[in-house]
Amino acid sequence: MARDNGKPSINIRMDAVNFEGGMQLRYGRYQYFNLFEHDDVSQAVRQLLKSENFDPLRHKHDILKDLIARTTTMMSSTEEQSLNLNDNNADFFVNFRTADSTVEFGKYQGVPIAWDIKKIQKNRAYLISKEIIEVLAFNSGTGVYEDSKIRLWLNNDFINSAFDDEEKSLLCSIAIDEQDKVSLLDKHQAMTFFESDKDRIKYGTPHAKNVGLTTNSSGCGWWWLSSTDKATSSYVYRIYSNGKIGFDDDFDNKNIGIVPMIYIKID
C-alpha cells in the first residue's frame, strides 16, 4: 500500500520467523531492519536512525522511536502461539479483509466450506456460508431458537466436525451467550447483509441435496433463520427458494436447510 501510494517505508523484521517457498520468493528481494536481533531498544533505534533508508522519514523521528518502543513491548508480551508465515497461511488473513469476497475456511463432509465475507469490524469479520450445507428440523415443540436442535447442532456436532483446533481458536462469540461460536442469521441480519431477495437465493451443496433439501426447479433451496414470532413462538422465519423472507409453524420440517454464520478473528 505504501509503495502503491508513493509513501516512504521501512521494512522491520520483528521476529525470527522463517520464510518458506513462495514467501521466500516474495520477500527475498526486500531489505529490512532486524529488530529482533537487538536486546536493547535504544541501541536498535539509534542504528535504525543511522540507516540511509531512514532519510525520507527523518521528520518522523520521535514518532518512530515511540512506535518501536511500543512494538517491542507488545512483542515481549505476545504469546508464541501466533501462526507461522508459510506457503499454507501466508495470505490467510489478507484474504479475510475484503468485504463481499469469498474464502474457504474449515471442511464439512470432507469438502471445504466457502464463506461470503459480509461485514468487517476492525480485526473481526462476519462470514456466512455461501451454500446451504445441511438440512435439519428447527425444533420439535416450539419455535424458540435458544432451545432449538439447530443451535445445539451448530455449536457441537458441526463445529467439531468442520474446524480443527487452530481454526476453532479464531472463532469469536457470536450469539446468545459466550458459548455460541456458530449461529443462524436472524431476520434483521438477513435483511442487512443481503440487499435484495435475489442476493438471499442459495443453492445446496451436493450433500444437502442428497439428504432432502427442499428446492425449486432451479435447485435453489429453503434455509432457516433464527427469528421467531415473539408473542407465541409459533412461527419460525426462513428464506424461500426465491430469496423472500417468510414464516410458518412447521419448525419440525426436516427438509429446510442450514446456512451457518461465524464471527472470526482476521489478524
C-alpha positions as CSV (number, residue, x, y, z in Angstrom):
1,M,0.0,0.0,0.0
2,A,2.8,2.4,0.8
3,R,4.6,1.6,-2.4
4,D,1.4,2.0,-4.5
5,N,0.8,5.4,-3.0
6,G,4.3,6.7,-3.2
7,K,4.8,6.7,0.6
8,P,8.3,6.1,2.1
9,S,8.5,3.0,4.3
10,I,11.0,0.9,6.2
11,N,10.7,-2.9,6.5
12,I,11.2,-4.0,10.1
13,R,11.7,-7.7,10.8
14,M,10.2,-8.2,14.3
15,D,10.8,-11.9,14.9
16,A,13.0,-14.7,13.7
17,V,10.2,-16.2,11.5
18,N,11.4,-18.4,8.6
19,F,10.0,-17.6,5.2
20,E,9.5,-20.8,3.1
21,G,8.9,-21.5,-0.5
22,G,6.7,-18.8,-2.1
23,M,7.1,-16.5,0.8
24,Q,10.8,-16.5,0.5
25,L,10.5,-15.6,-3.2
26,R,8.0,-12.9,-2.4
27,Y,10.0,-11.2,0.3
28,G,13.6,-12.2,-0.5
29,R,14.2,-9.1,-2.6
30,Y,13.4,-6.7,0.2
31,Q,15.9,-5.2,2.6
32,Y,14.8,-5.0,6.2
33,F,15.9,-3.9,9.6
34,N,16.3,-6.8,12.1
35,L,14.6,-5.5,15.2
36,F,14.6,-8.9,16.9
37,E,18.4,-9.1,16.9
38,H,18.7,-6.3,19.4
39,D,18.2,-6.8,23.1
40,D,18.4,-3.1,23.8
41,V,15.7,-1.0,22.3
42,S,17.5,2.3,22.4
43,Q,20.5,0.8,20.6
44,A,18.2,-0.6,18.0
45,V,16.6,2.8,17.5
46,R,20.0,4.5,17.2
47,Q,21.1,2.1,14.5
48,L,17.8,2.4,12.6
49,L,18.1,6.2,12.6
50,K,21.5,6.0,11.1
51,S,20.3,3.9,8.2
52,E,20.2,5.7,4.9
53,N,16.7,4.2,4.4
54,F,15.5,6.4,7.2
55,D,16.3,9.7,5.5
56,P,12.8,10.1,3.9
57,L,11.3,9.6,7.3
58,R,13.6,11.7,9.4
59,H,10.8,14.2,10.2
60,K,9.0,11.3,11.9
61,H,12.0,10.7,14.3
62,D,10.1,10.9,17.6
63,I,7.0,9.1,16.3
64,L,9.0,6.2,15.0
65,K,11.0,5.9,18.2
66,D,7.8,5.7,20.2
67,L,6.4,3.2,17.8
68,I,9.4,0.9,18.0
69,A,9.4,1.1,21.8
70,R,5.7,0.2,21.9
71,T,6.1,-2.6,19.3
72,T,8.9,-4.1,21.3
73,T,6.8,-4.1,24.5
74,M,4.0,-5.7,22.6
75,M,6.3,-8.4,21.2
76,S,7.6,-9.3,24.7
77,S,4.1,-9.9,26.0
78,T,2.7,-11.7,23.0
79,E,2.3,-15.5,23.3
80,E,4.3,-17.6,20.9
81,Q,1.3,-19.3,19.5
82,S,0.8,-17.0,16.6
83,L,0.6,-18.5,13.1
84,N,3.8,-19.0,11.3
85,L,4.2,-17.5,7.8
86,N,4.5,-20.3,5.3
87,D,3.0,-21.3,2.0
88,N,-0.2,-22.6,3.6
89,N,-1.3,-19.5,5.5
90,A,0.9,-16.6,4.3
91,D,-2.1,-14.9,2.6
92,F,-4.7,-16.2,5.0
93,F,-5.6,-13.1,6.9
94,V,-5.2,-10.9,3.8
95,N,-7.9,-12.9,2.1
96,F,-10.3,-12.3,5.0
97,R,-10.0,-8.5,4.9
98,T,-12.1,-7.9,1.8
99,A,-15.8,-7.5,2.3
100,D,-18.1,-9.3,-0.2
101,S,-15.3,-11.7,-1.2
102,T,-15.4,-15.4,-0.8
103,V,-13.0,-17.5,1.3
104,E,-12.6,-21.1,2.3
105,F,-12.4,-22.0,6.0
106,G,-13.0,-25.4,7.5
107,K,-14.5,-28.5,5.9
108,Y,-17.8,-30.3,6.1
109,Q,-18.5,-33.8,4.8
110,G,-14.9,-33.7,3.5
111,V,-15.5,-30.6,1.3
112,P,-14.0,-27.1,2.0
113,I,-16.7,-24.6,3.2
114,A,-17.0,-21.5,1.1
115,W,-17.9,-18.4,3.1
116,D,-19.0,-14.9,2.0
117,I,-17.4,-12.1,4.0
118,K,-20.4,-9.8,4.7
119,K,-19.1,-7.3,7.3
120,I,-15.7,-6.3,8.7
121,Q,-15.2,-4.7,12.1
122,K,-11.6,-3.8,12.9
123,N,-10.0,-7.3,13.4
124,R,-13.2,-9.3,13.1
125,A,-15.3,-10.4,10.2
126,Y,-18.8,-11.9,9.8
127,L,-18.8,-14.9,7.5
128,I,-21.9,-16.5,6.0
129,S,-21.9,-19.9,4.3
130,K,-22.1,-19.4,0.6
131,E,-24.2,-22.5,0.2
132,I,-26.8,-24.5,2.2
133,I,-24.6,-27.1,3.8
134,E,-27.1,-29.4,5.7
135,V,-30.8,-29.9,6.4
136,L,-32.3,-30.3,9.9
137,A,-35.6,-29.7,11.7
138,F,-35.5,-26.4,13.6
139,N,-37.0,-28.0,16.7
140,S,-39.8,-30.2,17.9
141,G,-42.4,-28.5,20.1
142,T,-41.6,-24.8,19.9
143,G,-40.0,-22.2,17.6
144,V,-37.6,-20.9,20.2
145,Y,-34.0,-20.7,18.8
146,E,-32.4,-20.7,22.2
147,D,-33.8,-24.2,22.8
148,S,-33.6,-25.4,19.2
149,K,-32.0,-28.5,17.9
150,I,-30.2,-26.4,15.3
151,R,-28.4,-24.2,17.9
152,L,-27.3,-27.4,19.7
153,W,-26.1,-29.0,16.5
154,L,-24.2,-25.9,15.2
155,N,-22.2,-25.5,18.4
156,N,-21.5,-29.1,18.9
157,D,-21.6,-31.6,16.0
158,F,-21.0,-29.0,13.3
159,I,-18.2,-27.0,14.9
160,N,-16.3,-30.2,16.0
161,S,-16.5,-31.8,12.5
162,A,-15.9,-28.6,10.4
163,F,-13.0,-27.0,12.2
164,D,-9.6,-28.1,13.5
165,D,-8.2,-26.7,16.8
166,E,-6.4,-23.9,15.1
167,E,-9.5,-22.8,13.2
168,K,-11.6,-23.1,16.4
169,S,-9.2,-20.6,18.1
170,L,-10.1,-18.0,15.5
171,L,-13.9,-18.2,16.2
172,C,-15.4,-15.5,18.4
173,S,-18.6,-15.5,20.4
174,I,-21.5,-14.6,18.0
175,A,-24.9,-15.2,19.6
176,I,-26.9,-15.5,22.9
177,D,-24.0,-16.3,25.2
178,E,-20.3,-16.8,25.3
179,Q,-20.6,-20.4,24.3
180,D,-22.1,-19.8,20.9
181,K,-19.4,-19.7,18.1
182,V,-21.8,-20.5,15.2
183,S,-25.3,-19.2,14.6
184,L,-28.1,-18.8,12.1
185,L,-28.8,-15.3,10.8
186,D,-31.8,-13.6,12.3
187,K,-34.4,-11.7,10.3
188,H,-32.7,-8.3,10.7
189,Q,-29.3,-9.7,9.6
190,A,-30.8,-11.4,6.6
191,M,-32.2,-8.0,5.5
192,T,-29.0,-6.1,6.4
193,F,-26.3,-8.4,4.9
194,F,-28.3,-9.1,1.7
195,E,-29.7,-6.1,-0.2
196,S,-32.4,-7.9,-2.2
197,D,-34.3,-11.2,-2.4
198,K,-32.0,-12.2,-5.3
199,D,-28.9,-11.9,-3.0
200,R,-30.5,-14.3,-0.5
201,I,-31.0,-17.1,-3.0
202,K,-28.8,-20.0,-2.1
203,Y,-28.1,-23.4,-3.6
204,G,-27.4,-26.5,-1.6
205,T,-24.2,-28.5,-1.5
206,P,-24.4,-32.0,-3.1
207,H,-24.7,-33.4,0.4
208,A,-27.6,-31.1,1.4
209,K,-29.5,-32.1,-1.8
210,N,-28.8,-35.8,-1.2
211,V,-30.3,-35.6,2.3
212,G,-33.6,-34.0,1.2
213,L,-33.2,-30.2,0.9
214,T,-36.4,-28.5,-0.4
215,T,-35.6,-26.8,-3.6
216,N,-37.3,-25.3,-6.7
217,S,-36.8,-26.4,-10.3
218,S,-33.6,-24.4,-10.5
219,G,-32.1,-26.1,-7.4
220,C,-32.4,-23.1,-5.1
221,G,-33.2,-24.1,-1.5
222,W,-35.1,-23.0,1.6
223,W,-33.0,-22.1,4.7
224,W,-33.8,-21.3,8.3
225,L,-33.4,-18.0,10.2
226,S,-33.2,-17.8,14.0
227,S,-36.0,-15.3,14.4
228,T,-39.4,-16.5,15.6
229,D,-42.8,-14.9,16.4
230,K,-42.0,-13.4,19.8
231,A,-45.6,-13.4,21.1
232,T,-46.4,-17.1,20.7
233,S,-43.2,-18.8,19.4
234,S,-45.5,-20.4,16.9
235,Y,-43.8,-19.2,13.7
236,V,-40.2,-19.6,12.5
237,Y,-38.8,-17.4,9.8
238,R,-37.0,-18.8,6.8
239,I,-35.7,-17.8,3.4
240,Y,-37.6,-19.3,0.5
241,S,-36.1,-20.5,-2.8
242,N,-36.9,-17.2,-4.4
243,G,-35.0,-15.3,-1.7
244,K,-38.0,-13.9,0.0
245,I,-38.3,-13.9,3.8
246,G,-41.3,-15.7,5.2
247,F,-42.5,-17.7,8.2
248,D,-44.6,-20.7,9.1
249,D,-45.3,-23.0,12.0
250,D,-43.6,-26.1,10.5
251,F,-40.5,-25.9,12.8
252,D,-40.3,-29.8,12.7
253,N,-39.7,-29.7,8.9
254,K,-36.6,-31.8,8.2
255,N,-36.1,-30.6,4.7
256,I,-35.2,-26.9,5.3
257,G,-31.5,-26.0,5.0
258,I,-28.9,-24.6,7.3
259,V,-26.7,-21.6,6.4
260,P,-24.2,-21.1,9.3
261,M,-22.8,-17.7,10.3
262,I,-19.5,-17.2,12.1
263,Y,-17.6,-14.3,13.6
264,I,-13.9,-14.7,13.1
265,K,-10.6,-13.1,14.1
266,I,-8.8,-11.9,11.0
267,D,-5.4,-10.8,12.4
